[in-house]
């Protein structure tokens, strides 16, 4: 099996700068998408540190066994978190900056997915679409009973992040595993996509253009902008080919 | 568009996509259990144990889950004897066909009767084999007599329990009691029937001494020193057993177990014997560490300490490896003492920090449940601890959602522990809150 990828990142229609960052390499089987948080370009810096850090750690690794990958990902995420915090120590005006993270590693017949925040990865297969990642926001945590309503105040912003990079004290990413098969398509995106394009529409577009992977990411980004483009939007599409 | 489902185990491992038949097969083969979640395209995730939501959102799935029972899994009846071997061959003569036919029938009936009596099927004494006898023996603490009774009737009990759901349900607690006094196996009963509904991702499929010995045999290449140092994460179920949380185990009761209290304790009992008896596979300098760890696990789960109780012992020895550190934490040691950062790899210290926080949650909950009172600061602290720690343990895959749910109930009932316990009894009856 091999992976075909395409990616696109856009500032959107309303924002002045793009705080999203992405990296993908179909030969290496690595995808990283990060959506930065924080004013004064802090979000842009944080997301770039995250993407560069994961990419750099990955490229330094010669050989890694399957059972070591979750540990590798946890360590890599922890390192970039420290890098972000170190940066804010050096630049106090950027205090509070952070970023989400979705990192996909395709290793042999398995996908390993490290996730923090509310960027998402979807799985498309035979006209079905599933959201693989759990949003680390107030809404999800309240629904699952992992957060107490009192602890979030009277009118909590449901989209507020509960977990992300840039938090002191360490972070623990979700690490998912999935055996991959040909014709599966993974759509990794920042909230700029699903905030503007409902899941049903994402399914419809991917279904229509599933044989045109090279253009699919751009098509999804265009759809988000067509619907308002309120936020930066980044999409990386990975298709498993026989 | 064919309807496909994705199953998620422990919020980490995805299985599928699969169609309904593949789901049925997977559920039957215990590839995933009630703790798993399921989702179809564009729909919401639902836990397989959430019968109400499952029935309303995925009725076909709910129907499979509700029908499935361990005893219905692929089970060929135990072949005690091949009846087709009992055949007579008489030379045929037309004139005496009727005579010989009747003779054959009579002889066959006699042989079947004798065989059936020997097997106890037609024996009058079979009518006396019921659980009343064994229940009485155990209530009178006559364990020796109980084991003798089981020994003499096991050849009848096991086939009956293997074939009939009612008999299985009735007898399995006693079969298990008997089996785990005899090395963890019973002739004629498949390991999965002894195991019950415990997922194979959490515990070995076969925790008999033989089963665990064969698992140990696969560990020849294990770098135990790297695992003890924390530079290598345990990857096999066998290795993960040493990382089990005894408090998670001891509060999980199952009415189909009398002794041991559940499958996990049963596995540890047999594991202890396997390690003690091993002479070739575990390195000699590693063996005492593994033995000590299993002894600690068993003593923490022991009958004297059953229930939602946290025993603070205050360890005396500073650990030098990850298993010693775990035992130290479980004895209520401080992080500074229990987590020797100089002796352990960074991933190990991180993992231990998480285990320590889970231990803090448990010890607080234990104190609150026993006192039946909670302060608002305590509830707030519990929420903070819970939000920081995932409900699924990274190594053991033990799921702490039920413990977390108790905290939610405490909030919903404005700190009424009695009401919280009642709610827990309904939603999570497997948790022993006494």
Interface residues (C-beta under 8 A of the other chain):
Chain A: X67 X68 X70 X71 X74 X75 X78 X123 X125 X126 X127 X128 X129 X130 X132 X134 X141 X145 X146 X147 X148 X149 X150 X151 X162 X170 X172 X174 X175 X176 X177 X178 X179 X199 X200 X203
Chain B: X1 X2 X3 X4 X6 X11 X12 X13 X14 X15 X17 X39 X40 X41 X42 X232 X233 X235 X346 X347 X350 X354 X379 X380 X383 X384 X386 X387 X389 X390 X391 X394 X404 X405 X408 X411
